[in-house]
Protein backbone atom coordinates (compact mmCIF):
# COMPACT_ATOMS: atom_id res chain seq x y z
CA UNK A 1 0.00 0.00 0.00
CA UNK A 2 1.60 3.32 0.94
CA UNK A 3 1.93 6.59 -0.94
CA UNK A 4 3.30 6.49 -4.48
CA UNK A 5 5.49 9.26 -5.86
CA UNK A 6 2.70 10.59 -8.12
CA UNK A 7 0.38 11.02 -5.15
CA UNK A 8 3.16 12.75 -3.22
CA UNK A 9 3.69 15.23 -6.08
CA UNK A 10 -0.04 16.01 -6.26
CA UNK A 11 -0.21 16.59 -2.48
CA UNK A 12 2.89 18.82 -2.58
CA UNK A 13 1.44 20.84 -5.46
CA UNK A 14 -1.91 21.33 -3.69
CA UNK A 15 -0.09 22.35 -0.48
CA UNK A 16 1.98 24.85 -2.48
CA UNK A 17 -1.18 26.35 -3.96
CA UNK A 18 -2.97 26.56 -0.62
CA UNK A 19 -0.17 27.80 1.66
CA UNK A 20 2.21 29.49 -0.75
CA UNK A 21 5.99 29.18 -1.00
CA UNK A 22 6.73 31.28 2.11
CA UNK A 23 4.69 29.24 4.60
CA UNK A 24 5.57 25.78 3.26
CA UNK A 25 8.96 25.51 5.08
CA UNK A 26 7.29 26.52 8.38
CA UNK A 27 4.64 23.85 7.94
CA UNK A 28 7.24 21.24 7.01
CA UNK A 29 9.25 22.05 10.14
CA UNK A 30 6.15 21.80 12.31
CA UNK A 31 5.26 18.43 10.79
CA UNK A 32 8.83 17.19 11.38
CA UNK A 33 8.83 18.30 15.03
CA UNK A 34 5.44 16.68 15.58
CA UNK A 35 6.61 13.41 14.01
CA UNK A 36 9.81 13.42 16.11
CA UNK A 37 7.84 14.02 19.32
CA UNK A 38 5.39 11.25 18.38
CA UNK A 39 8.21 8.73 17.83
CA UNK A 40 9.82 9.78 21.13
CA UNK A 41 6.54 9.20 22.97
CA UNK A 42 6.10 5.78 21.37
CA UNK A 43 9.61 4.83 22.46
CA UNK A 44 8.90 5.92 26.04
CA UNK A 45 5.63 3.95 26.11
CA UNK A 46 7.41 0.87 24.75
CA UNK A 47 10.16 1.22 27.36
CA UNK A 48 7.61 1.57 30.18
CA UNK A 49 5.74 -1.52 28.99
CA UNK A 50 8.97 -3.51 28.80
CA UNK A 51 10.01 -2.41 32.30
CA UNK A 52 6.55 -3.23 33.67
CA UNK A 53 6.66 -6.70 32.13
CA UNK A 54 10.13 -7.36 33.53
CA UNK A 55 9.04 -6.19 36.99
CA UNK A 56 5.96 -8.42 36.96
CA UNK A 57 8.05 -11.43 35.96
CA UNK A 58 10.51 -10.82 38.80
CA UNK A 59 7.69 -10.85 41.35
CA UNK A 60 6.50 -14.36 40.49
CA UNK A 61 7.59 -16.93 43.09
CA UNK A 62 9.99 -19.59 41.85
CA UNK A 63 8.74 -23.14 41.43
CA UNK A 64 10.02 -25.28 44.26
CA UNK A 65 10.92 -28.94 44.26
CA UNK A 66 7.93 -29.70 46.53
CA UNK A 67 5.53 -28.19 44.01
CA UNK A 68 7.11 -30.17 41.20
CA UNK A 69 6.89 -33.41 43.23
CA UNK A 70 3.26 -32.84 44.21
CA UNK A 71 2.35 -32.04 40.62
CA UNK A 72 4.07 -35.13 39.24
CA UNK A 73 2.35 -37.37 41.85
CA UNK A 74 -1.02 -35.82 41.09
CA UNK A 75 -0.57 -36.42 37.40
CA UNK A 76 0.69 -39.99 37.84
CA UNK A 77 -1.82 -41.06 40.53
CA UNK A 78 -4.80 -39.21 39.16
CA UNK A 79 -5.28 -36.89 42.12
CA UNK A 80 -3.57 -34.95 44.88
CA UNK A 81 -1.02 -36.78 47.04
CA UNK A 82 -2.50 -38.57 50.03
CA UNK A 83 -1.03 -37.84 53.44
N, C-alpha and C positions, 0 to 999 in steps of 0.2 A: 504494500500500500504506500503510504507516504506522499510527499509532495514532489512532483516532477519539476524539472527546470522551467518548462513552459508556464506552469501555474505560478511559479515563483516570480517570473518576469511580469506576468499580468498583475499580480498582487503588488509588486514594487512600482509598476507604472501607475496603478490606481492610487497608491499611497502618495506618490509624487504629485499627482494631480490634486489630491485632496489637501495635503499638508504643505506642499511647496518645497523648494529645494533648501530653504533656510531652516525649517523646522525638522526636516527628516533626520539629520544627525542627532538632534536632541532626543527624538523619539527612539532612535536606535540605541542610544546610550541608556535610556530609561528601561528599554526592553532587556538589554544585556544585564543591567544591575538587578532587575527583577528575577531574571533567570538564574543568575549567580546566587542570589539570596534563597531562591526556591531549592536549588541543589544543596546548598549548605544546610537548610532546614531538614531536607530528606536524609542527609548524612547523619545529622544529630539524632533524628528519630530512629534511624537504623541502629546507631550506636547504643541508644538507650534500650531498645528492644533486646539487643544482644547482651548487654550487661544484665538486664532483668532476667533473661533466660539463664544466664550463667549463675546468677545469684539463687534462682529457684532450684537449680540442679544441685548446688552445694548444700542446700538445706535438707535434702532428702536423706533419711537415715540409711546407712549402709546395710546390706543384707548380711545377716550373721549366719554362722554355721548351724545354729539351732533352727533358724527359720528354714534353711535349706533341707535339713534332716526331716523336720516335721512335714514339709511339703512333699518330699520324696516318699515318706511313709504313707501319707494320705493318698498319693497317686497310686502307689503300689497296692495298698490294702483296701482301697475303695472308701476311705473315710479318714477322719482325724485319728491321731494316735491315741490308743487307750492307755490310761494310767492306772 
